Amino acid sequence: MDHLPDPAVVQKFLSKMSDKEAKDNELFSARVDLEEAAKCTCTCCPPRDQLEQFDFCCQSLFLHPLKKKGQLLRDGLKEKLKAHQSPCISLNPLFTDFLLTDIAAEAARALNSYQTGKVDEDTNRARRHSCYRVIIASTMGPLGRGIRIRLPACVIKAVRAKWPSATYSGFRPSELIDE
């Protein structure tokens, strides 16, 4: 007879995993006020009342102490964007002319469909998600399967403006569990 685990034990385990995943997804040091990181200094972020709890301005990456993932994102962005200084990532020619294009999004969409064997029938959603992958890959390199990182609010706003939808899923942590 198979033995099923005690539901309380399972719940405690899942709670610990959620806490660990939340900590792994943090970009800013624990001493950084998230409201301060959300304040827009690039002038391209949506109003604060339209942001999710952990959304942040691209310039916050350069103004506040960061954890490892935040440092990787900042350093990747700094390296890629140094040729053209702009007040916001979403205004930089690398972003507007190369990453935020139908061609780049469609190429990333095709690659993702090939790798996963799944085709997203919602073209705009697929292009948004593909564009997010291209932005991360071009600034940080491949993170690995199931590793996700939150992007700045101004970047999300620009991507959503390019490929709009009636609803958005927002940032979701990975559903993958190490086996």
C-alpha positions as CSV (number, residue, x, y, z in Angstrom):
1,M,0.0,0.0,0.0
2,D,1.3,3.4,-0.9
3,H,1.8,5.9,1.9
4,L,0.6,9.4,1.4
5,P,2.4,12.2,3.2
6,D,0.7,14.1,5.9
7,P,-0.9,17.2,4.3
8,A,0.5,19.5,7.0
9,V,4.0,18.3,6.3
10,V,3.4,18.9,2.5
11,Q,2.1,22.4,3.2
12,K,5.1,23.2,5.4
13,F,7.5,22.0,2.7
14,L,5.7,23.9,0.0
15,S,5.7,27.0,2.1
16,K,9.5,26.7,2.7
17,M,10.0,26.3,-1.1
18,S,7.9,29.4,-1.8
19,D,9.9,31.4,0.7
20,K,13.2,30.2,-0.8
21,E,11.9,31.0,-4.3
22,A,10.8,34.5,-3.2
23,K,14.2,35.2,-1.8
24,D,15.9,33.8,-4.9
25,N,13.8,36.2,-7.1
26,E,14.7,39.3,-5.1
27,L,16.9,41.8,-6.9
28,F,17.5,44.4,-4.2
29,S,19.3,44.1,-0.9
30,A,17.0,43.6,2.1
31,R,17.8,47.1,3.3
32,V,16.3,48.7,0.2
33,D,12.8,50.1,0.6
34,L,10.8,48.6,-2.3
35,E,8.7,51.8,-2.6
36,E,11.9,53.7,-3.1
37,A,13.0,51.3,-5.8
38,A,9.6,51.7,-7.5
39,K,9.9,55.5,-7.7
40,C,10.4,56.4,-11.4
41,T,13.5,58.4,-12.1
42,C,13.7,57.5,-15.8
43,T,10.3,59.1,-16.6
44,C,9.1,56.1,-18.6
45,C,7.5,53.9,-15.9
46,P,3.8,53.5,-15.4
47,P,2.2,55.3,-12.5
48,R,2.8,53.6,-9.1
49,D,-0.8,52.6,-8.8
50,Q,-0.5,50.5,-11.9
51,L,2.6,48.6,-10.7
52,E,2.9,45.2,-9.0
53,Q,4.3,45.1,-5.5
54,F,7.9,44.3,-6.5
55,D,8.1,46.4,-9.7
56,F,11.0,48.8,-10.0
57,C,12.4,51.6,-12.2
58,C,15.4,50.7,-14.4
59,Q,17.5,53.4,-12.8
60,S,17.0,51.8,-9.4
61,L,19.4,49.1,-10.5
62,F,22.1,51.8,-10.5
63,L,21.0,53.6,-7.3
64,H,20.5,50.9,-4.7
65,P,22.4,47.9,-3.3
66,L,21.6,44.7,-5.1
67,K,21.6,41.0,-4.6
68,K,23.3,38.6,-7.1
69,K,20.5,38.5,-9.7
70,G,20.1,42.3,-9.5
71,Q,23.9,42.7,-10.0
72,L,23.9,40.4,-13.0
73,L,21.0,42.4,-14.6
74,R,22.6,45.7,-13.9
75,D,26.0,44.7,-15.2
76,G,24.5,43.2,-18.3
77,L,22.5,46.3,-19.0
78,K,25.4,48.6,-18.3
79,E,27.6,46.7,-20.7
80,K,25.0,46.5,-23.5
81,L,23.7,50.0,-23.2
82,K,27.0,51.9,-22.7
83,A,27.3,52.9,-26.4
84,H,24.1,55.0,-26.2
85,Q,23.4,56.8,-22.9
86,S,19.7,57.4,-22.4
87,P,17.7,58.2,-19.3
88,C,15.8,54.9,-19.6
89,I,16.5,51.4,-20.9
90,S,13.3,51.5,-23.0
91,L,14.6,54.6,-24.9
92,N,18.0,53.1,-25.8
93,P,18.5,52.3,-29.5
94,L,19.6,48.7,-28.7
95,F,16.2,48.2,-27.1
96,T,14.0,50.1,-29.5
97,D,15.8,49.2,-32.8
98,F,16.8,45.6,-32.1
99,L,15.1,44.0,-29.1
100,L,11.6,45.5,-29.3
101,T,11.0,44.4,-32.9
102,D,8.6,42.0,-34.5
103,I,11.5,40.2,-36.2
104,A,13.4,39.6,-32.9
105,A,10.2,38.6,-31.1
106,E,9.1,36.2,-33.9
107,A,12.5,34.6,-34.1
108,A,12.5,34.0,-30.3
109,R,8.9,32.8,-30.4
110,A,9.9,30.2,-33.1
111,L,12.9,29.1,-31.1
112,N,10.8,28.7,-28.0
113,S,8.1,26.8,-29.9
114,Y,10.8,24.5,-31.3
115,Q,12.4,23.9,-27.8
116,T,9.1,23.3,-25.9
117,G,7.0,21.7,-28.7
118,K,4.2,24.2,-27.8
119,V,2.8,27.0,-29.9
120,D,1.1,29.9,-28.2
121,E,-1.9,30.9,-30.4
122,D,-2.1,34.4,-28.8
123,T,0.5,36.2,-31.1
124,N,0.8,39.3,-28.9
125,R,1.3,37.3,-25.7
126,A,3.8,35.0,-27.4
127,R,5.7,38.0,-28.7
128,R,5.8,39.8,-25.3
129,H,7.1,36.7,-23.6
130,S,9.6,36.1,-26.4
131,C,10.8,39.7,-26.1
132,Y,11.3,39.3,-22.4
133,R,13.5,36.2,-23.1
134,V,15.5,38.1,-25.7
135,I,16.1,41.0,-23.3
136,I,17.3,38.7,-20.6
137,A,19.4,36.6,-22.9
138,S,21.0,39.6,-24.6
139,T,21.9,41.3,-21.3
140,M,22.6,38.5,-18.9
141,G,23.0,35.4,-21.1
142,P,20.9,32.3,-20.7
143,L,19.8,31.9,-17.1
144,G,18.9,28.3,-17.3
145,R,15.6,26.3,-17.4
146,G,13.0,27.7,-15.0
147,I,15.1,30.6,-13.7
148,R,13.3,33.8,-14.1
149,I,14.0,37.4,-13.3
150,R,11.8,40.4,-13.0
151,L,12.4,43.2,-15.5
152,P,12.1,46.9,-14.9
153,A,8.6,48.4,-15.1
154,C,9.5,50.8,-17.9
155,V,10.7,47.8,-20.0
156,I,7.4,45.9,-19.3
157,K,5.4,49.0,-20.2
158,A,7.2,49.4,-23.6
159,V,6.8,45.7,-24.4
160,R,3.1,45.8,-23.5
161,A,2.6,49.0,-25.6
162,K,4.1,47.2,-28.6
163,W,2.1,44.0,-28.2
164,P,-1.0,44.9,-26.2
165,S,-3.6,42.5,-24.6
166,A,-6.8,42.9,-22.6
167,T,-5.1,41.1,-19.7
168,Y,-1.6,40.4,-18.5
169,S,-0.3,37.6,-16.3
170,G,2.4,39.8,-14.6
171,F,5.6,38.3,-13.3
172,R,5.3,34.7,-12.2
173,P,8.0,32.7,-10.4
174,S,9.0,29.5,-12.0
175,E,6.7,26.5,-11.6
176,L,9.6,24.1,-11.9
177,I,10.7,22.1,-8.9
178,D,14.2,20.6,-8.8
179,E,13.9,16.8,-9.2
